[in-house]
Each structure stands twice: as structure tokens, then as C-alpha cells.
Amino acid sequence: MALQTLSVLVTRPQGQASSLLADIEAAGGKASHCPVIDIVELNDADQLQHCRQIIMALDEFQHVIFISTNAVHYGMEWIHQYWPQLPVDIHWHGIGKKTVAQLIEQGVPCSPYALDGAMNSEALLQTKSLQQLAQQKVLIIRGVGGRDYLAEQLIQRGADVSYAECYRRVLPALADGELVALFKQQAINTVCLNSGESVTNFYQLMGDNKISDITIVVPGDRVAAIAKQLGFSSIAIADNASDQSMLKALYNL
């Protein structure tokens, strides 16, 4: 079997790992799961109020971008509260194949900008309708904080960019030594990390128990650079964070 020498730790949030776990095991690998990011609702009054105000003004935007499946889940919950019918004349965008698929499932007329390839912010920026944005308002739906690259590029093209930050990403509350114990029990030698934040959280959760003889699989050169800065030396780079691309990178180890 192709992955029989691998014992892989999948670090996706709860509820988002089952398909990759199954794919790894179907290919002969051993798969374990421990989230390094938890996705939770907003709990700050100011953040809740700001998100509410932005969503109530949804019809003022010409473009709405969902940065992930989490953004679709929480963002559409907010939108449905105030917009039983979606406002018209909006270009809807999603980053990643699963994000686009979830939007379409919910009846959002989202254009599948890329069926293959990177499926990241850089790829979305190639979209024809996002080239000339003077006097256009763009709403990015995401979690609190995160990467500002997309907004910066859109602003350079003339856009007026706002955020609807409708959920939080937090460090999981693992018991001391829990992650290290899992490594020993499952003889883990490979870790799939899906973002720069996943890399830094994993590094933090490992604490002083840095493991030098593991390979980490990350999506793209930007995340690989973050991993290198933290001292990881064996890094495999997937095309993107999709199950298909992560699995392909595992096959190539």
C-alpha cells in the first residue's frame, strides 16, 4: 500500500478531518486526529455588534468573499438572520473548491473561479471581475484576525474593503503532554498542517517536546517559510490545503 510507512497526524478542526483520515487509511497509512485550531462563535460584544452592522449593510457591497468553509458556515448564519433573500447585484466569491461548493449548495450564485491549482487568495486575485475595483466595495467574510494579504491587494486595485469577522479561531485546550503522548502511542512520523496558524499552534502545543524526526506537510511556499522560521527542517509542500493535494503530497514523500 502506498502510505504503509506513514503514521499521519491530521490537525484539521473538529468535524473537518474525516475524509482525509479515511483517504490516508484507504491508502495503507495510519491516521490520527488532533485539532490544532478550534473554531468557535464570537463572544465579545463589540465584535458581535460590528459583525451585525456589516451584515445589515450587505446590499452596499459589489463583491463578497468567503475565505473558507468556516466563513460560509458562520457567515451564512449571520446573513440568513437579516437577509431572507440575498441582495442582488453582488459578485460572490469563495476561496477553495469546498468553499465554493458549500456556497452553491446554499443557493449563493458563486463562480467556481478555479477547478484546479492553488485555490488560495493568490488564485482568487486572478478573477477577471476583481481586476479593476475603483469605487467598488468588497466584503471579506472570515474569522477574527488572520492574513491581510487579500485585502491589501484589493485596496491597491481601488477597492474599499471591509471585514465581517463572524467566528474565532482559538488554540485548543489540550491537557499537558496530551499531544506528545499521542505521538508516542501512534508512532507518528508525519503531520498535515493546513495554514500558517496551524503551524504556529502546533509548535506551541508541542512546547519543549520538539520532535526533529517528523515530516510536516503544508500548503504552499508561504506556509513552508513560516515552518522553516520555527525550525522545522523536513517540510513537504502541497499545492493547497485540500484533501486531494495533501494526500498527493503524502504519496510523494
N, C-alpha and C positions, 0 to 999 in steps of 0.2 A: 504494500500500500504506500502511496506517495508520501504521506506525512508520518509514517510509523516511528520515526526517530524523534518526533516533536511532542513535547508536552507544553501546550499553549495556554497562557492566561489571557482571557478576553476581559477587557476592562470597560466595556460599554455600560451605560446606566441600566438600572433595573428595568426589565421589560423590553430591552432593545438588543439583547445578546443572543437570543435563542437560535436564530437562523445561522449565525456564524459558528456557534458552538456545534450545531448539527452538521454543518458543512465540514468542519475540521474532523469530527469523529467519523463521518462518512468516508473521508479520505485516509483514514487509518491513524490519525493523530489522537492524542489525548487532550481533552479540553476542560478547562476550569474557568469559573467566572468569579470575578470580584470587582465591582464598580469602583472607579477612582473619582467619579463625579456623581453626585446626587442632584436630580432635577426636582425643584420644589417651588411651590407657589410664592408669590410676593407676600410679605408680612409687614412691610413698612408703610405707614400711612401716606407719606409723601410720594413714595414710588407708586402706590395704588392710585392716588389722585392724578398723578402725571400721566400714567397709562390710560386712565379713564378719559382724561381730557383729549389726549391724542386720538384715541379710537373714536370718540364722538365727532371728531373733525375729519374723519376718514375721507369724506367726499371732497375735501380740499386738495387731495393728492392726485398726481398724474401717474405715479408709479408706487407700487407696494412690493417690497422684497421680504420674503421669509427666508431666514438664513439656515434653517434646519427643520427636521421633523418636529422637534420640541417647539419650535416657533409656530409651526402650524397648529399643533395640539393646543397650546395655551393661547396663541394669538386668535385663532378662530373662536375659541370660547368667549374671549372678550368681544370680538366682532359680532357674534351672534346675539350678545346681550343688547346691543344698541342698533344693529342693522339686520332686521329680519330678512330684508332683501339687500343684496350687495349694491353699493352705489355704482353707477355706470361710468364709462369713460375712464377707467383705470386700467393701466397695464400691470398685470400681476406676474410676479416672478418668484421662483424658488431655487435655492442652491442645492443641487444634488437630485439624483433620479428619484429617490424615495420621497423627498420633499415635494417635488413636482407631482408625483403620483398621489400623495395624500391631498394636495390642493385640488386636483382634478376630481378625486373621489368625493370631496366636499362641495363640488359644483362650482369651484373657482376657475374661471377661464384662464388658466395659466399656460403659457407657452413652454413646451419642453425644449429649452434653448440648447441642450446638449444631450444626446443619447449615449455618447461615449466620451472618453477623455477625462479631463481633470475634474469637472463638475464642482468647481470651487469659485471663490469670489473672482479670481482672475479670468476664469472662463465666462462667468456671467457678464463681465465687463465688455466682452466681445459682442454682446447682443446689440443688434442694429438700433433698436429703439432707445438704447442708453448711451448713444454716442454724443448727441447734441442735446443738452439739457437746460439751456438758458431759459429762465423764468418758469421752470418746472419744479414741482415739489415731489420729493421722494421720501417715502416712509420705509425704514428698515425695522422689521419686527424680529426681536432677538431676546436673549436673556440679559440680565443686568451685567454691565461691563462687557468685556470682550474686545475683539480686534476692531480697530477703526479704519483699516486699510480701504475697505469698500467705500465708506462714507467720504474719505479723503479724495479718492479717485473721482467720485461722482461730483463732489464740490468743484474739483478742477475743471469739470465739464460744464459748469454753470448751475448745477442743481442746488436747490435749497433742501437740505437733508435733515430729517428728524428721526428720532428713535422711539419705538414703542417697546419698552423693556418689560415683558409680561411674565417672566419667571426668573428664578435664581438658580445658579449652579453653585453647589457647595461641596466642600470636602466631606466625604463620608465619615461617620463616627465609628471607626473601627477600633476594636479593643487592642491594647498594646500587644504587639507581637503577632496579631492575627494574620496579617499578610505574609510575614516571614514564615509562620507555621504552615500556611498553605503551600508556599514554595517547597518546603521540605517534604510535606506529605505527598504532594503530587509530582515531585521531581521536575518542577517547571524549568524549562530552558529557553522559552520564547514568550514574549509579551506583545500583544497588539494594543497600541496606544493611538487614539483616533484624533488627537489635536494637541496643540502646544500646551493647553491647560491640562490635558490628561497626562502629558509627560511630566510637568512640574508637580502635579498632585501625586503621581506615582513615586516620584523621587522623594517627596515629603513623607509619604506614608511608609516608605521603606526605612526612613530615619537613618540611623547609623549602620544599618544592616545592608550596605550596598553590595550588590551581587555582580561580580565582574564577568562571570561566565554565562551571561544570558544575551540573547539577541532580542532587540526590540524592533517592531515593525511599525512604521509611522507613515502618514500620508504626505508626501511631498518634501521638497528640499527645505522649505521654511521650518517645518516641524523638526526635520532632521538637524537643522542648525541649532535649535533650542536644545535638543538632546545632547549634541556634542558639547555645548557650553556647560551642561550639567555633568559631563564626564562619561557619558555612555560612549562606548567605543565600537560595539558591534551593532550596526544600525542598517536595517533593510528598508528601502524606500518604496512604498506602494504608490500607484498613480493617484489614488484618492482614498477616502475613508470608507468606501462602500464595501460590503461583504465580498463582492466579486474581486475587487482589487486587492483587498487584504489577503484573501485566500490565494490569489495568484502570486503575491509576494512570498507567502509561506511555501508554496510549491517551488519557488526559485531559490530557497535557502540551500 
